[in-house]
């Protein structure tokens, strides 16, 4: 396996011989690689379907929302009466 490493603008190829490692070490290296990708690779923008779902959700909430009368008062004691 070859990876490119940039040092001061110079790109150089270094070889990692993963096959020399035992299977558990290879798995651990792969897990660590996934961790680094999640940590350092920027997250892609949300897809169009995510935006559509978010808009549908808020349209649903808005359709069920209502306004309270101007003289409405909230009484916590009344709320908890049985």
BELCORWO-V610874 format. One record per backbone hydrogen bond with DSSP energy under -0.5 kcal/mol. CO is the residue of the C=O (numbers start at 1). NH is the residue of the N-H. If there is no record, write none. Layout:
[[CO & NH] [CO & NH]]
This chain:
[[1 & 16] [3 & 14] [5 & 7] [5 & 12] [6 & 8] [7 & 10] [9 & 11] [10 & 7] [10 & 12] [12 & 5] [14 & 3] [15 & 17] [16 & 18] [17 & 20] [18 & 21] [22 & 25] [22 & 26] [23 & 27] [24 & 28] [25 & 29] [26 & 30] [27 & 31] [28 & 32] [29 & 33] [30 & 34] [31 & 35] [32 & 36] [33 & 37] [34 & 38] [35 & 39] [36 & 40] [37 & 41] [47 & 51] [48 & 52] [49 & 53] [50 & 54] [51 & 55] [52 & 56] [53 & 57] [54 & 58] [55 & 59] [56 & 60] [57 & 61] [58 & 62] [59 & 63] [60 & 64] [61 & 64] [61 & 65] [62 & 65] [69 & 72] [73 & 75] [74 & 76] [75 & 79] [76 & 80] [77 & 81] [78 & 81]]
